[in-house]
Each structure stands twice: as C-alpha cells, then as structure tokens.
Amino acid sequence: MTGKRSDAAELTSHLTDRLVDAVSNDAEVSRRAVLGGIGVAGAGAVGLSGRSRADDTPHDEASHGGFGPVGEFDSTDFDPHEFLREFNTGFDGADDLPQRVYERDGERVREFELYASLKTIEIAPGVEFPAWTYQGQVPGPTLRATEGDIIRVKFQNRQSHPHTIHPHVKNVAPEMDGVPQNGPGVVEQGEEFVYEWRAQPAGCHLYHCHSMPLKEHVHRGLYGAIIVDPDPERVARNPRDYVNYQGPIPDSYREDLVERAELRNHEYRADEVDEQVMVMNGFDTNFDGDNEVYAANTRAFAYGVGDTDPTEGEWEAGDTIRPIQVQRDQPVRVYLINTIEFDPINSFHTHSQFFDYYDHGTTLQPTHKTVDTVMQCQAQRGIVELDYSDHEPGLYMFHAHQSEFAELGWMSFFEVQA
C-alpha cells in the first residue's frame, strides 16, 4: 500500500510539474506544445521510473518533503474539495451565497442571489486564468431543490459584458429562458433580473450564460449545476415517469422506486450516500481555440495525491492537492456534468471499479448498468453511482479517457477508507 501511495504521488507530481512548467513559462504555448513537453507522461501514467522537470533536471527531494507536487495552489478563495460536497438548498449552503426558502401561493420557493463578475482564478499551481464567473467562482454554486419547487434566482451583472442565466430544466415561460431573444434579453452591466423556473424534471442539470459569442461565455466559466431531487410522493403516484419500462408495476417495484427516490432526496435519506458534484471543464490559456488545461472542478490534478513521506511510508494530504476520501461502507454518488468547450466530448473512467450510470439523472433505474466509462458532449450530464464495499482500502484512480485530458489535468483518485 505504501508503494501505491508514493507511486500515485509521484505520478501527480510528474504531471502537475510538467503542465505548470509548459503553460507558465510561455503564455503562447499550445496544447500540442504542452503535450510535447510532457513527453514521457504517457508512459508514466502506467508506471513512472523516475521524475524530472521539463528540462530533465531532477527536483530537490528535500525541498518539498519527498514525493508530491512541488507547487501547491496558492489561492484559497476556491476549494474544489469544499465545492465537491457543497449543495445550496436555500436552507443551507455557502456563506457567501444569499439564499432562503419561503412559501408563496401554496408553493415552496427556493431563492438565490447570484452575480456575474470578472475574477482571476488559479487553474494549476501558479497558473492563472481571467475568468468570467458566477459568484466569483468556477464552477458557479450548485443549486439544489426538490421536484416541484420554484427556483428563484435574483441575478445581478457586475461585469462589463452582457450576461444571462439559461437553465437546463423544463421551462414553460419563454421570458425565463435566459437567451438574448426572449424576455429581458441580456442583462447589461449594473442591471438585474429575477429568473423563476419550476424544478423539473428530477435529475442532474446545469445553468450557464447564453450571451453571444456563446463559446466564450461558457469557456470563460459561466456555468454551474442544478440538482433536482425526485419527490418520493410523486414517484409513488406516477412511477412510470421515472423508469424506461413498459411492463407491470407491482407494489414491490413501486416501493423500490420510492426508496430510490428517498435516497436521492436531500430532505429524506440522501445523507446515507456520499454525494459529490464534478463539473468537467477545460481552459484555453492562450485563447487559440484549443484547451491547454483540463480539470474536474477547475483545478488541475486537485484530486491527485499530495506528499508522501518515503522514509516513514505515510501519506500526508497536501493542503490543496489530495485524493477524495470515501468510506468503504458508504455508497458514492457523483453528479457529473461536462461543460468543456473546444472539444466534442469528455469522459469519466474509473479504475478497478464499475458503476451504474443515469443519463441526465432523470430515471430511477440506470440507463447504463455496470460500466466503467461514459462519454458526455458539452452540457450532457448524468449520475454515477459507485460501491466500494468489496474493495480493499487504498487509492483508486479515475480520469478522462481522452488520454491527453488526463495528462493535462483531468486525473484524480478516490482514497477508499475502511
């Protein structure tokens, strides 16, 4: 197990250092040049024989305590580990996101106050990117509601570019679609608009800016997740709305679907599952229409492995680069969203594990069962459910299976704990 930890830390360090060296040393560097600079990382991904910088000069091991990335993330204003499990429900969530819940005309309203602003963000250790953000972060805050609620977003544009919020939910009011052609159109600097959407259907959804040019507004960081939990009472009344199944629905099957809904609803039993949000994204650091850095939740290799003490054989989590710790006896649910620009697809692949996948999260039965890789185009999303109960404790890699994406930042680890 010690060897596995040090090898994982060595891999994370090797890829992180080469990516940072290539991108930060030349602002005009292309993705091809970055990959060329990485060179042996492809071989390293299956077992590095040694670690070196882009100039092949070995690091001073003593300078950073053995294995592990030489550079940690400097900025502390966004923590991808905190974001991973932070759901804003109106009742609870981020301290810097004004939110509340109240009744209106017999319906429950979950209200959030979002703003758009310019923000320089750190996407790799020491590598900054001029982002356009919701609430000063990329991705924007995760909004969560129960099916049937009203999601009310008071939006303010604090940036010189015009922006909107377009929701990927079923929206029956054109003026609330968040596109330049409907309703208020774009929201100019200093202006405000209140969006209202019905939380439907249950599933894993997203929101993003729909101003033109669309590719720039999305690529710069204006996107976030909307999670709509299934209502167990609705499931009991209309079970066929939640399954791709035309056969009979006996009481036992209905009860199973209701239980599944309860386990996915934060007001019922979702706390029995380790729920996580992963927004797959990329960054074009030289604005040539090609991404140089990739990540899950913005920061390259943030869920890699930090320092390992090679003398004591103990792993020490870095402050900003560390694996996602999960308990072996607790199921894991990942709300997975692809927001990548300039690449046609992204993917999610787990090592030594298979999972059930719910495309868009709109069904309570898997649309893909027992798979270890799924592909998503931009704006596609779904729910990944994992079970490590029969696995030994230790590190299990997951990453994009576009191999170059993994080498350029989208490579991570689950650390399964007994």
C-alpha positions in Angstrom: 0.0 0.0 0.0 2.9 2.3 0.8 4.3 1.9 -2.7 0.9 2.6 -4.3 0.7 5.9 -2.3 4.2 7.0 -3.3 3.7 6.0 -6.9 0.4 8.0 -7.1 2.1 11.0 -5.5 4.9 10.7 -8.0 2.5 10.5 -10.9 0.6 13.5 -9.7 3.8 15.4 -9.2 5.2 14.5 -12.5 2.2 15.5 -14.5 1.5 18.7 -12.4 5.0 20.0 -12.7 5.3 19.4 -16.4 2.0 21.0 -17.1 2.8 24.1 -15.0 6.3 24.4 -16.5 4.9 24.3 -20.0 2.0 26.7 -19.6 3.5 29.2 -17.2 6.8 29.5 -19.0 5.2 30.6 -22.2 1.8 32.2 -22.3 1.5 31.5 -26.0 2.2 27.7 -25.7 -0.3 25.5 -27.5 -1.8 22.2 -26.2 0.4 20.4 -28.7 3.5 22.0 -27.2 2.3 21.2 -23.7 1.8 17.5 -24.6 5.2 17.5 -26.3 6.7 18.9 -23.1 5.0 16.2 -21.1 6.5 13.6 -23.3 7.1 10.6 -21.1 4.0 11.2 -19.1 2.1 8.8 -21.3 4.5 6.1 -20.2 4.4 7.5 -16.7 0.7 7.0 -16.5 1.2 3.3 -16.4 4.3 3.4 -14.1 6.9 6.1 -13.9 10.5 5.0 -13.5 11.6 8.4 -12.3 10.5 12.1 -12.1 12.0 15.1 -13.7 11.1 18.5 -14.8 10.5 19.6 -18.4 14.2 20.4 -18.7 15.1 16.9 -17.2 16.6 18.5 -14.1 15.7 16.4 -11.1 13.8 18.1 -8.2 15.5 18.5 -4.9 13.6 15.9 -2.9 14.4 17.6 0.4 12.9 20.9 -0.7 9.4 19.6 -0.6 9.4 16.6 1.7 9.8 13.7 -0.7 7.2 12.8 -3.3 4.4 15.2 -4.2 3.8 18.2 -6.2 6.4 20.9 -5.8 3.8 23.6 -6.1 0.5 23.7 -4.2 -2.3 26.0 -5.2 -1.7 29.5 -3.8 -5.2 30.8 -3.9 -7.6 29.9 -1.1 -10.7 31.6 -2.4 -12.0 28.5 -4.1 -11.6 25.0 -2.7 -12.5 22.2 -5.1 -12.7 19.8 -2.1 -15.3 22.0 -0.4 -17.2 22.6 -3.6 -17.3 18.9 -4.2 -19.9 18.3 -1.5 -21.5 21.8 -1.1 -25.1 21.9 -2.1 -27.1 25.2 -1.8 -30.7 24.3 -0.9 -32.0 27.7 0.4 -31.9 26.2 3.9 -28.2 25.5 3.8 -25.1 26.1 1.7 -22.3 28.6 1.1 -22.0 31.5 3.5 -21.3 34.0 0.6 -24.4 32.9 -1.4 -27.6 34.7 -0.1 -30.4 32.1 -0.1 -33.7 31.5 1.6 -36.8 29.3 1.4 -40.4 30.6 1.8 -44.0 29.7 0.8 -45.8 31.7 -1.9 -49.4 30.9 -3.0 -49.1 27.4 -1.6 -45.8 26.6 -3.3 -42.3 26.4 -1.9 -39.8 28.9 -3.3 -36.1 28.5 -3.0 -34.4 31.9 -3.7 -30.8 32.5 -4.5 -28.9 35.7 -5.3 -26.2 35.3 -8.0 -24.0 37.8 -9.6 -21.6 37.8 -12.6 -18.2 39.3 -12.2 -14.6 39.2 -13.6 -12.2 37.1 -11.5 -8.7 35.8 -12.0 -8.7 32.2 -10.9 -5.9 29.7 -10.4 -6.3 26.6 -12.6 -2.9 24.9 -11.9 -0.3 25.7 -9.2 0.8 29.3 -10.1 -1.2 29.3 -13.4 -3.9 32.0 -13.5 -6.8 32.4 -15.9 -9.0 35.5 -16.5 -12.4 34.0 -15.8 -16.0 35.3 -16.1 -17.8 33.9 -13.0 -21.0 33.4 -11.2 -20.4 34.4 -7.6 -16.7 34.8 -8.1 -16.0 31.1 -8.7 -15.8 28.5 -11.4 -18.0 26.4 -11.5 -20.8 28.6 -10.1 -22.6 27.5 -6.9 -24.5 24.2 -7.0 -28.3 25.0 -6.6 -30.4 22.2 -5.2 -34.2 21.8 -5.0 -36.9 19.2 -4.8 -39.0 18.4 -7.8 -42.0 20.8 -8.0 -40.3 23.7 -6.1 -39.9 27.1 -7.6 -36.2 28.1 -8.1 -36.0 31.9 -8.0 -32.7 33.5 -8.9 -32.1 37.2 -8.4 -29.3 37.9 -10.9 -27.1 40.9 -11.0 -24.5 41.6 -13.7 -21.4 43.3 -12.2 -19.3 42.9 -15.3 -19.0 45.0 -18.5 -20.0 42.2 -20.8 -23.8 41.4 -21.0 -24.8 38.1 -19.4 -27.8 35.8 -18.8 -28.6 32.6 -16.9 -30.0 29.9 -19.0 -31.3 26.8 -17.2 -31.3 23.2 -18.4 -34.6 22.4 -16.8 -38.1 22.1 -18.3 -39.1 25.8 -18.5 -42.5 26.7 -19.9 -42.1 30.5 -19.8 -40.0 31.9 -22.7 -39.1 35.1 -20.9 -37.3 33.0 -18.3 -35.1 31.1 -20.8 -32.1 33.3 -20.3 -31.4 33.9 -24.0 -30.9 37.3 -25.8 -34.0 36.9 -27.9 -36.6 36.4 -25.1 -37.8 38.2 -22.1 -35.3 40.9 -20.9 -32.7 39.7 -23.3 -29.2 40.1 -22.0 -28.6 41.7 -18.6 -26.2 44.6 -19.0 -23.7 45.8 -16.5 -25.3 47.1 -13.4 -28.7 45.7 -14.3 -30.7 43.0 -12.5 -33.3 40.4 -13.5 -35.2 37.8 -11.5 -35.4 34.3 -13.1 -38.0 31.8 -11.9 -38.1 28.1 -13.0 -40.1 25.1 -11.9 -37.7 22.4 -10.5 -38.5 19.8 -13.1 -37.7 17.1 -14.1 -35.9 15.4 -11.3 -32.3 14.9 -12.4 -28.8 16.4 -12.7 -28.9 19.6 -14.7 -27.0 22.8 -15.2 -27.2 26.5 -15.8 -24.9 28.7 -17.9 -24.7 32.1 -19.7 -26.3 32.2 -23.1 -24.9 35.5 -24.4 -23.0 35.7 -27.6 -20.5 34.6 -28.5 -21.7 31.6 -26.6 -18.4 29.6 -26.7 -16.6 32.4 -25.0 -19.1 32.9 -22.2 -19.2 29.2 -21.5 -15.4 28.7 -21.8 -14.7 31.6 -19.5 -16.5 29.9 -16.6 -20.2 31.0 -16.6 -21.8 27.7 -15.6 -22.9 25.7 -12.6 -25.0 22.7 -11.5 -28.7 22.5 -10.7 -29.7 19.3 -8.9 -33.4 18.5 -8.8 -34.3 15.7 -6.3 -37.2 13.4 -7.1 -40.2 13.8 -4.8 -40.9 10.3 -3.3 -44.7 11.1 -3.1 -44.8 11.9 -6.8 -42.9 8.8 -7.6 -45.4 6.7 -5.6 -48.3 8.3 -7.6 -46.6 8.2 -11.1 -43.8 5.6 -11.1 -43.7 5.3 -14.9 -42.4 8.9 -15.1 -39.2 7.7 -13.6 -38.3 4.5 -15.5 -37.8 3.3 -19.0 -40.1 0.4 -18.5 -43.4 -0.6 -20.1 -44.2 -3.7 -18.1 -46.4 -4.1 -15.0 -45.7 -2.1 -11.9 -46.4 -4.3 -8.9 -46.4 -2.8 -5.4 -42.9 -4.2 -4.7 -41.5 -2.4 -7.7 -43.2 0.9 -6.8 -41.8 0.6 -3.2 -38.3 0.1 -4.6 -38.6 3.2 -6.8 -39.9 5.2 -3.8 -36.9 4.1 -1.8 -34.5 5.1 -4.6 -36.2 8.5 -4.7 -35.7 8.9 -0.9 -32.1 8.0 -1.2 -31.6 10.7 -3.8 -33.6 13.4 -2.0 -31.7 15.6 0.5 -34.8 16.0 2.6 -35.2 12.3 3.1 -32.2 9.9 3.0 -29.6 11.3 0.7 -27.2 11.7 3.7 -26.8 8.0 3.6 -24.9 8.4 0.3 -21.6 10.3 -0.2 -22.9 12.8 -2.8 -20.4 14.8 -4.9 -20.6 17.3 -7.8 -18.0 17.1 -10.5 -18.1 19.6 -13.3 -15.6 18.6 -16.0 -14.1 21.7 -17.6 -11.1 23.0 -19.6 -9.2 26.2 -20.1 -7.7 27.8 -23.2 -4.9 29.7 -21.6 -3.7 31.4 -24.8 -7.1 31.8 -26.4 -6.3 30.0 -29.6 -9.4 27.9 -29.6 -7.8 24.8 -28.0 -7.6 23.9 -24.3 -4.3 23.6 -22.6 -5.5 22.7 -19.1 -8.3 20.3 -18.1 -9.9 19.5 -14.8 -12.7 18.3 -12.7 -13.9 21.3 -10.8 -11.5 23.7 -12.3 -8.2 23.0 -10.6 -5.8 20.6 -12.5 -4.9 17.5 -10.5 -6.7 18.9 -7.4 -7.9 15.3 -6.6 -4.5 13.8 -7.1 -2.2 12.7 -4.4 -0.1 15.1 -2.3 3.1 14.5 -0.3 4.2 11.0 0.7 7.0 10.6 3.2 9.2 8.0 1.6 11.1 7.4 4.8 8.1 6.7 7.1 5.9 5.3 4.3 3.0 7.5 5.4 0.8 9.7 3.2 0.2 13.3 4.2 -2.5 15.1 2.4 -1.5 18.4 0.8 -3.5 21.5 1.6 -4.8 21.8 -2.0 -3.9 18.6 -3.8 -5.3 15.5 -2.3 -7.5 12.5 -3.2 -11.2 12.3 -2.5 -11.6 10.3 0.7 -14.6 7.9 0.7 -15.8 5.4 3.2 -15.8 1.8 2.0 -19.2 1.1 3.6 -20.9 4.2 2.2 -22.2 4.4 -1.5 -20.8 7.2 -3.6 -23.0 9.3 -5.9 -21.4 11.7 -8.4 -23.4 14.3 -10.2 -21.3 14.6 -13.3 -21.6 17.5 -15.8 -19.5 18.2 -18.9 -19.0 22.0 -19.7 -15.9 21.6 -21.8 -15.5 23.9 -24.8 -13.5 23.4 -28.0 -13.5 19.6 -27.6 -16.5 17.5 -28.9 -16.6 15.0 -26.0 -15.3 14.4 -22.5 -15.4 11.2 -20.4 -15.3 9.7 -17.0 -13.5 6.4 -16.3 -12.9 4.6 -13.1 -10.1 2.1 -12.4 -10.8 -1.2 -10.8 -14.5 -0.4 -10.5 -17.7 -0.5 -12.5 -20.6 1.8 -11.8 -24.3 2.4 -12.7 -25.0 5.5 -14.8 -28.2 7.5 -15.1 -28.1 9.7 -18.2 -29.3 13.2 -17.2 -30.3 11.6 -13.9 -34.0 11.7 -14.9 -34.6 8.0 -14.2 -34.5 6.0 -11.0 -33.2 2.9 -12.8 -29.8 3.1 -14.5 -29.6 3.8 -18.2 -26.2 2.1 -18.3 -25.5 -0.6 -15.8 -22.1 -2.0 -14.8 -19.9 0.2 -16.9 -16.5 1.8 -16.2 -16.5 4.6 -18.8 -19.1 7.1 -20.0 -18.9 9.8 -22.6 -20.6 13.2 -22.5 -20.9 16.0 -25.0 -21.0 19.6 -23.8 -24.0 20.2 -21.5 -24.6 16.4 -21.2 -24.7 15.2 -17.6 -25.7 12.3 -15.5 -25.4 10.5 -12.2 -22.7 8.0 -11.4 -23.3 5.6 -8.5 -20.3 3.7 -7.1 -20.0 1.0 -4.4 -16.6 0.3 -2.9 -17.8 -2.0 -0.2 -16.0 -5.1 -1.5 -12.7 -3.2 -2.3 -9.6 -3.1 -0.2 -8.7 0.3 1.3 -6.4 2.3 -0.9 -6.1 4.6 -3.9 -8.3 4.1 -7.0 -7.7 6.3 -10.0 -10.4 7.9 -12.1 -9.9 10.3 -15.1 -11.0 11.3 -18.5 -10.3 8.6 -21.0 -9.2 11.1 -23.6 -5.7 10.3 -22.5 -4.3 13.8 -23.2 -7.0 15.3 -21.0 -5.7 13.2 -18.1 -2.2 14.3 -18.8 -3.3 17.9 -18.9 -5.0 18.0 -15.5 -8.1 15.7 -15.5 -6.7 12.9 -13.4 -7.9 12.1 -9.9 -8.0 9.5 -7.1 -10.6 8.1 -4.7 -9.0 7.0 -1.4 -11.2 4.3 0.0 -11.0 4.1 3.7 -12.1 1.2 5.9 
